Amino acid sequence: QITDLLADDSILHISLLEASTPLNSYAAQTVELDEVLGTLNMDLDGTGEVIGVADTGIDSSHPDLNQKILSIKTQYGLDTSSLDKNTGHGTHVVGTILGDGSSDSDAKGLASGSSMHFQALEHDNTGFFGRQGSLYDMLRDFYTAGSRTGSNSWGAPGAQGEYTSDSRSVDTFANDYDDFTVLFAAGESNVGIAAPSTAKNALSIGAATSERPNSLPAGEVWNQSANGFSADGRIKPDLVAPGIEICSTMSEQALSPLGVDCASGIHSDGNSLYRSSNGSSHATAVASASVLLTREFLREEANVNAPSADLVRATLINGARDLGIQNIPNAQEGWGQIDLSNSFSPKDGSTALASFYDTNISLSPGFGFIYGFDFNAAHGISITLVWTDVAGSASALQSAPRLVNDLDLILTAPDGTIWFGNDFSNGLSTTTGMVDSTNVVERIELAPGTASQSGTWSIQVANRAGSEQSFALVVVADGNHDPASDLTVFDESIRASSTEPLVNELISISVAWTNQAPLVTGSYKVTLIDTTTGTTLSEMTRSGTAGGQKE
């Protein structure tokens, strides 16, 4: 049959389908959710958020879950059953995200106020895990049903960091539905990140230890969590989250339940309601709940209506805690461990820092946008730029760059010192002038005490190559946004209808310019001058140009 396909001129590419495999209270403590709910007094539990979860199956009668399920479907699975009859993996993952802890509050999910659509993928009789049909279509069905977050605690470890057709499907979907945040487990492998968490626009999640007593030391990447980077050199995993000894709900139907008993309460058959288990699957569940809480925070606390996936990713990455493996970014932890307190209410010691968010600008190639800030840099500066790129090629050499639209992040100090995004040394930004043309996440991090300049700093986002691209920007520092206007011309701002006119030929001349800063301008005059003779050819007055607008 493959021979027949190879002879078909309409087939452009055939790739090997690697087999996929399924890859709470202490987890909440480790990602600083207790700090958010306690000291910061933020009433966040995922209320109003809906998540789509694709996993083995679900025990819909579990007392912690039966009020949370909006729908259960099987059309992308390997049989028509939604039961969780083998390891209970799906039930465990869901409990970490949104279990209500009604049988034991220590096993309560991190986003217990949220609700869920579920897709069962496992074949009950064999325990084989897989998917039929298009990954794009499955994610789109979640979106159509009302989900804005997709949790996938599974992947294909045999892909070893490769950008596969499933990775491309994720990127295509994310670009089409830019307010849906997709998460995949990084996997448990020393040979590379599992696809499709290699997608540019998905959050790839590795596993770290938790605060659980008598466990592995807290604040470390689990030694079995998959290492990055991707095959084309992108920073993967993006983040790590607690994935060790996660106590969560267990399916009563499970014949070979994963992990060991934990918490209290039993099913009608006498087996425990809860089991404790390890892996990036469970870290992905913790991260998915963190995404739900971040969306709720942005809506309710930061007054951002319908936050984009770019902004959610930027907020979590900007607040992530460096576990110090090799200093961020690195192949073990990516940008660090999720820290909700630092993402939602950052501080330098006792000094509260201001957070600035923007998702309103879209740039054409060759254009930039400049933000002005009045910073006291003594308390540090943290900046994260994230964008959703168009899909890359699944058939190119795996070492070939997958980045299509290339944005750059640039910070300029009052004295003219320049830092570029992802130019890092020892976990902090440096000034070597290196520009990143690989990743869709760019960061600048100046530690407290490393820069003493106060005054007006500028942050520029520039579109170096590709096509029109929107983005999200998160800035955290001690200071304020100081918006200004900045009219500028660009290549081909002046264009003639003919570049080689004949004598006495009548030609037309068009002029264009842009405001590359946020503040609307006042009225201004535009004058077109023939520089060979000094003659004024045209003069016009404009009432004002909005930030980012071309005239």
Secondary structure, 3 states (H helix, E strand, C coil): CHHHHHCCCCCCCCCCCCCCEECCHHHHHHCCHHHHHCCCCCCCCCCCCEEEEEECCCCCCCCCCCCCEEEEECCCCCCCCCCCCCCCHHHHHHHHHHCCCCCCHHHCCCCCCCEEEEEECECCCCCCECCCCCHHHHHHHHHHCCCCEEEECEEEHHHCCCCCHHHHHHHHHHHHCCCCEEEEECCCCCCCCCECCCCCCCEEEEEECCCCCCCCCCCCECCCCCCCCCCCCCCCCCEEEECCCEEEECCCCCCCCCCEECCCCECCCCCECEEEECCHHHHHHHHHHHHHHHHHHHHHCCCCCCCCHHHHHHHHHHHCECCCCCCCCECCCECCECCHHHHHCCEECCEECEEEEECCCEECCCCEEEEEEEEEHHHCEEEEEECCCCCCCCCCCCCCCCCCCEEEEEEECCCCCEEECCCEECCEECCCCCCCCCCCEEEEEECCCCCCCEEEEEEEEEEEECCCEECEEEEEECEEECCCCCEECCCCCEEECCCCCCCCCCCCEEECCEECCCCCCCCEEEEEEECCCCEEEEEEEECCCCCCCEC
